């Protein structure tokens, strides 16, 4: 009995002595096989530059919010962007949560008790119809698959991650409906335009081996990130020339943003746009409200017209009664 107790205490002591860096290198990194190479590389840089120098040599039991505050202060003093600080927090939190699952600590990540820096990450740029046509035409010349993925995002507002996971069983070509599963805010339907429907039918007719996935990587499995072809075409067309604010720069995500913007511009109610976009909160959709001044004005004009008609009808009734 005493021997078992000593063994248990020894194992517990060994667990408690594991440092943040040791766990990161020996246990966390090997689990990142399913992540995009670019994301793994970015995390390694953040860990080496910001996390390791402050808490790398410390065991989990000795790490507290104070140490995370030091990382935040160091980055703030060097004028690092709030978004960069949040990425560091996110990386540290993911490592900590994995350590908690592995039984190295029973505490929540200390990042939860440190106030995240505020930043405005709203993208306000969207493609004009002319720009979108030029972009799609150029993409079609460079890569059929990138063209297809871009057309799908532009015509449905689907996120890149939703497109990458899309399977043939999720498509109802007869009804023109796409069943988007396990999205950020839950499952939702998307509706095919005639161009999107024709695109799917063409891909299906050419898919001899019939992979479960609609779009695949060169290895035949799930795509991890948008091809660099998209970025190169954007650069070739000069869409980002002279733009230094990353929120104003055109990226693949702007296709989704453009879909919402065009819907609002044509007078689609914000609630409808929210459902089509899969926004959890209407607040996310309201960022597009400034694009609909004409439709908002038209709504008030219609309201005023209705008031006039009601008054006129009332006057007629009074006259008849006399």
N, C-alpha and C positions, 0 to 999 in steps of 0.2 A: 504493500500500500504506500509506504513512504517512498519507495523507488518510483512508483508511478507519479506520485505527487511531484517528486524532484524533476522527473522528465517533463511533466506538464509545465512546471515553472521555468524550466530551461527553454522550452519551445516558446513560451510567452515572452521570455526575456530576449530571445533571438529576434522575434517579430518586432518587439518594441525598439530594438537597436537598428533596424533597417532604416537607412537614410532615404530622403526623398529622391536623390540621384540614383542610388542603388536600385530602388524600386522602379524608377523610370527606365533605366537601362536593361534591367534583368526581367522585368515583368510586364511593364506597360508597352514599350516599343514593339515587342514581338506580337502584340495583339492588333497592330495597326495595318495588317495586311490588306484589309478591305477598304482602307481609305485611299483616296486619290494620292498619287506620288507627290503632287504639288502641295497638298495639305500636310502630308507627313514632313516634307522638307521645311515648310513654314513653321510647323510646331517645333522642329529640332532647333531652328534658329532662335525662336522665342525662348525656348528652354535654356539654351546655352548662354544667350546674352542677358536674360533678365531673371529667370527663375533660379538657375543653378547658383549664381554668385550670392544670392541672399538666403536661400533655404536648402540648397542642394546637399550640404553636409549635415543637415539636421534630421533627427528622427521625427516621425510624425507627431509623437507625443509632446514635442517641444515647439511645434509650429502653431502660431496663433495669429489673429487678425493684425496685430502690431507689425508682424513681419511682411504681410501683404501690403500694409500701408506704406512700408519703406520702399517696396518695389514701385508702388504707385507714385510716391513722391519723387523717386529717382527719375522715372520716366517723364513726369510732369515738368521737373526742373530742366530736362533736356528738350522740352517743347515737343514731346512725342504726341501724336494725334490721339484723341480720346478712343478712337476705334482700335488703335494699336494696343492701348492699355487694356481694353476689353478683351482683345484676343489673348493677351497674356493671362488675364484672369480666367478665361475660358479653358486655356490649356492646363493651368494649375488645377482648376476645378475637376477636369476630366481625369487627371492623374490621381487626384485625391479620392474621387468617387470609386475608381477602380481599386485603390488600396483598401477602401472601406468594404467593398464587396469581397476582397480577398482576406478580410479579417485583420488587417494591420492597424486599424483604428476604428473606433465606434463613434467618432465625432463627425459632424458635418464639415464640409470644406470651410476654412476660415475666410474664403473669398466672399461667402454669403453675408458676412458681417461688415464688409467694407463697401462703402458707397461707390458705385460705378460712376465714372465721369460721364457727363452729359454731352451728347453730340447730335447734330442734325444730319441724319443719313438719307434723307429723302432725295430720291432722284427726280428731277423736274424736267428732264429732257426726254422728248419722244420724237420718233421719226415722222416726217411729213409723208403724205401718200407718195409723192414723187421720190423722196429719199428711199422709202421702203421698196418701191419698184426697182430702183437702180441697184439697191443692195441685193435683192433677191436674184436679179438677173446676173449680177457679178458672181454671187455664190454658186449659182447654177453652172456657171462656166468652170468653177474651181473644184467643187465637190458636190455631187448629187445628194449625198446624205446630209451634209451640213445645210444645204438648201432646203431639203425636206423638213429637217428639224426646226429650222428658222421659220419656214412658212407655217408650220404647225403652231409654234409659239405665238406668232403674229396674229393668226386667225382664231386662236382659242384662249390665249392668255396663259397657257400652261407653262409651269416652271421647268427649267432644264432637268431637274431631278425627277419630275413627274414623267417627262418624255422618255428619259433613260429607262425607267421601270415599266414603261407601257408594254403590254402583251396583247397578242391577237385576240385572246378571249375577252379583253377589255373593250373591244370595238364591236359596235352594232352597226355595220355598214348599211343595212337595210333602212334603219331608222335615222342613221347619221348621228349616233350618240357615242361619246367616249366616256367610259366609266373610270374616273380617276380615283384610284384606291390609296388609302393610307397617306393622304396629303397632310400638309402642316395642320390644317384645321379640320381634318376628317375627309371622308370620301365625298365626291361631288361629280355631277355630270358636266361634260363639255359638249358643245354642239358643232358638228362639222359644217364648214362652208362647202360649196360645190367643189372648190379647188382642193380642199383637204380630202374630201371623199374620193375624188378622182386619183389623188396621190396615193392613198391607202390601197385602192384597187389595183393600181399599177405595181406598187411594191409587192403586193400579195401575189400577183400573177407572175412576177419574176423571182419569187422566193422559192426556189426549187427544193432546198433542204428544209424549209419551213421551220425556222427557229421560233421558239415560244415568244421571244422578244421581237418587237417591231423593228427596233434599231439596235444594232450590235457594234461592238468594237471590232477591230481587225482580227482579234483572236476568237470572235464569235460569242463573247460574253457581254456583260453589262458595261455600258460606257460610263466612265468615271468623271469626265469633264468635257466641256465644249472644245472642239478641235481648234487649234491655233489658226486654222484657215479663216475663221470668222474674224478674229482680231486683225489678221493681215489684210483682209478685204476692206475692213473699216479704215485701216491706215492708208491703203491704196486709194480709196475714194476721198480721203482727206476730211472725213467727218469729224475727227477729233483735233484737227490742226489748230494750234493756238489755244486749246482749252487746257487749263492747268488744274481746275477744280475737278477732282475725280467724280463728284456727284453730277457734273455736267457732261462727262465723257460718255460716249456711246459704247455699250457693252451688249452682250446677248440678252441680259435681263431687261434692256430697254424695249425689246420686242413685246414682252408681257406688259410693260408700262404703256407702250403705244396702243395695245389692244384696249386697255381700260380708257386711255385718253380719247381715242376715237369714239368709243361707245358714249362717253359723257358728252363729247362735242355734238353728237347727233341727237342728244336729248334723252338718252336712256336714264331712267331713275337711278339714283345712287344705290338704293337697296338692291336693285337688279344687278348692277355692276358688282356689288359686294358678293352676291351669290355666285356669279359667273367667275369671279376672281378667286373665290375661296378665302376671302378675308375673314378672320375670326371676329374682328371688330369693325363697325361702320366707320370708326375714326380713321382706319387705314385707307378707306375708300374716299373719305372726305377730302383727302389731299388733292383730288381731281376736280373738286367742286368749282374751282376758279375757271375751269375750262368751259363751263356751261352758262356764261352770262346771258346769252341770247335765249336759251331755253328757260332760264329762271325768269327773265323779263317777260317771256311769252306766257309763262304760267300766271304771272300777276296781271298781265293784259287780259287773259282769258277770265280770270277771277273778276276783274273790273267789268268786263263785258257782261258776265253773268249777273252781276249786281244791277247793271242798267236794265237788263231784260226783265229782272224780277220787279224793279220799280215801275217799268212801263206796263207790265201785266197788272200790277196793283192799281195803277191810275186808270186803266181800261175798265177794271171791275167796278171801281168807284163811280165812273161815268155811267156805266150801265145801270147801276143801282139808282142813280138820280132819274 
